[in-house]
């Protein structure tokens, strides 16, 4: 009798478990078949970038829907060239915020402060991603992965081959130093090279020393912008400008690119979008970013990626589309690599970026990526206003012994403005 009771109990329990599992499976199937609408937004106008670029996303949404008929992806973008941070934070804070949004690295501090984005670590594992670890580390905010960094723009050097051939100098290959760059610049004619004279370039050059213009926690520029490393670096930049009589005034990044593109100039610093115009020209070469002797290779990179709103009701489906769009070997993901340097090793191989003579230089530079120091403080780009720009440009040609005090004065003014903006933001959100 006891044996029969035991058998009956086991049978009943088995039936209950079967019913529970069947119900659970039915619920999952029902959920999988329920219509899901995913909104993907961009902080800018896609058509302003390129009509073909917009089409890649539209095609991706259509093809994804064919694979998953219950999921519809809608692409939205602003008709303004860019949205300021306050607009984006207001957008993400609403109940009907987009599920997915593309954001640059410098937006993440405020997104984290206001708790607007999901930590993607909760939706994925490292096994799902084959992204360069240096890039992943640079994209983290307080240990959180608020965006999947899918686009990276390291800096490289571009050069005109004929300038080197005319003076019988070998093209720059592999690792080389800023000292070598300056020495070669003096020998190339009529103008050897051009570098921007701005805060971003100072920060980039300082990367080789292990410091930036702001502290790692972003709270101050004192002891950083006015540090011995900054003084030595700015002194080098001033002397570099004095090497060539044709460099009469400080240039910003666009000025330097235009100088290289429109005038007989041997070398310049380059970014990815400009490379697209040059790769078809056999007269142009691409070289790695130099570093200072005794320093280390470091490349402050521009990063952009996709994040998922905390208010999204379909976070798993949103993540599914992000993976399809960026980490899956399929046609639309491959087409995206025509516009950006992919951060995925597999996609770099599949698209031919890792084997392309020019693009592979960018891929190699990803091994030396660092987060730009200016992105350590969400108020920096507003604090670096016209007054600060003018104060910095006033250091052009400054006698070397006066640089320490002048940089200290600049650091104090910058900190004052950073604190003013921070306090104003606190008052506005009370």
Rosetta blueprint (number, residue, H / E / L):
1 X L
2 X H
3 X H
4 X H
5 X H
6 X H
7 X H
8 X H
9 X H
10 X H
11 X H
12 X H
13 X H
14 X H
15 X H
16 X H
17 X H
18 X H
19 X H
20 X H
21 X H
22 X H
23 X H
24 X H
25 X H
26 X H
27 X H
28 X H
29 X H
30 X H
31 X H
32 X H
33 X H
34 X L
35 X L
36 X E
37 X E
38 X E
39 X E
40 X E
41 X E
42 X E
43 X L
44 X L
45 X L
46 X H
47 X H
48 X H
49 X H
50 X L
51 X H
52 X H
53 X H
54 X H
55 X H
56 X H
57 X H
58 X H
59 X H
60 X H
61 X H
62 X H
63 X H
64 X H
65 X H
66 X H
67 X H
68 X L
69 X L
70 X L
71 X E
72 X E
73 X E
74 X E
75 X E
76 X E
77 X E
78 X L
79 X L
80 X L
81 X L
82 X L
83 X L
84 X L
85 X H
86 X H
87 X H
88 X H
89 X H
90 X H
91 X H
92 X H
93 X H
94 X L
95 X L
96 X L
97 X L
98 X L
99 X L
100 X E
101 X E
102 X E
103 X E
104 X E
105 X H
106 X H
107 X H
108 X H
109 X H
110 X H
111 X H
112 X H
113 X H
114 X L
115 X L
116 X L
117 X E
118 X L
119 X L
120 X H
121 X H
122 X H
123 X L
124 X L
125 X L
126 X H
127 X H
128 X H
129 X L
130 X L
131 X E
132 X L
133 X H
134 X H
135 X H
136 X H
137 X H
138 X H
139 X H
140 X L
141 X E
142 X L
143 X L
144 X E
145 X L
146 X L
147 X L
148 X E
149 X E
150 X E
151 X E
152 X E
153 X E
154 X L
155 X L
156 X E
157 X E
158 X E
159 X E
160 X E
161 X H
162 X H
163 X H
164 X H
165 X H
166 X H
167 X L
168 X L
169 X L
170 X L
171 X L
172 X L
173 X L
174 X L
175 X L
176 X L
177 X E
178 X H
179 X H
180 X H
181 X H
182 X H
183 X H
184 X H
185 X H
186 X H
187 X H
188 X L
189 X L
190 X L
191 X E
192 X E
193 X E
194 X E
195 X L
196 X L
197 X L
198 X L
199 X H
200 X H
201 X H
202 X H
203 X H
204 X H
205 X H
206 X H
207 X H
208 X H
209 X H
210 X L
211 X L
212 X L
213 X L
214 X L
215 X L
216 X L
217 X L
218 X L
219 X L
220 X L
221 X L
222 X L
223 X L
224 X L
225 X L
226 X L
227 X L
228 X H
229 X H
230 X H
231 X H
232 X H
233 X H
234 X H
235 X H
236 X H
237 X H
238 X H
239 X H
240 X H
241 X H
242 X H
243 X L
244 X L
245 X L
246 X L
247 X L
248 X L
249 X L
250 X L
251 X L
252 X L
253 X H
254 X H
255 X H
256 X H
257 X H
258 X H
259 X H
260 X H
261 X H
262 X H
263 X L
264 X L
265 X E
266 X E
267 X E
268 X E
269 X E
270 X E
271 X L
272 X H
273 X H
274 X H
275 X H
276 X H
277 X H
278 X H
279 X L
280 X L
281 X L
282 X L
283 X L
284 X E
285 X E
286 X E
287 X E
288 X L
289 X L
290 X L
291 X E
292 X L
293 X L
294 X L
295 X L
296 X L
297 X L
298 X L
299 X E
300 X E
301 X E
302 X E
303 X E
304 X E
305 X E
306 X E
307 X E
308 X E
309 X E
310 X L
311 X L
312 X L
313 X L
314 X L
315 X H
316 X H
317 X H
318 X H
319 X H
320 X H
321 X H
322 X H
323 X H
324 X H
325 X H
326 X H
327 X L
328 X L
329 X L
330 X L
331 X H
332 X H
333 X H
334 X H
335 X H
336 X H
337 X L
338 X L
339 X L
340 X L
341 X E
342 X E
343 X L
344 X E
345 X H
346 X H
347 X H
348 X H
349 X H
350 X H
351 X H
352 X L
353 X L
354 X L
355 X L
356 X L
357 X L
358 X L
359 X H
360 X H
361 X H
362 X H
363 X H
364 X H
365 X H
366 X H
367 X H
368 X H
369 X E
370 X E
371 X E
372 X L
373 X H
374 X H
375 X H
376 X H
377 X L
378 X L
379 X L
380 X H
381 X H
382 X H
383 X H
384 X L
385 X L
386 X H
387 X H
388 X H
389 X H
390 X H
391 X H
392 X H
393 X H
394 X L
395 X L
396 X L
397 X L
398 X L
399 X L
400 X H
401 X H
402 X H
403 X H
404 X H
405 X H
406 X H
407 X H
408 X H
409 X H
410 X H
411 X H
412 X H
413 X H
414 X H
415 X H
416 X H
417 X H
418 X H
419 X H
420 X H
421 X H
422 X H
423 X H
424 X H
425 X H
426 X H
427 X H
428 X H
429 X L
430 X L
